[in-house]
């Protein structure tokens, strides 16, 4: 290898290292955002469970339709997510993907699928 090639490779290796570091920063930011989204969804599920407890299971779907912007299917998925929250280890990729798949069901196909990002 020539001296010029060695010098060029040194520059390339610095660029690779910088790009990789940048990529890892974006990955960490994305995981923080996904975890924040999951936390909000879990909290929403807890509040939904509280409302259902006050209203009763029979009247809950009608109350939800009249007062909130989500359907009973979405509400049930969010309440199920809240129920499983103590088991959520968002540092475990399989658990995180599973939780994101549950949110994907809540939001439907017309939104970005969180589980496809992971």
Secondary structure by P-SEA (a helix, b strand, c coil): ccaaaaaaaaaaaaaaaaaaaaaaaaaaaaaaaaaaaaaaaaaaaaaaaaaaaaacccaaaaaaaacccccaaaaaaaaaaaaaccccccccaaaaaaaaaaaaaaaccccccccccc
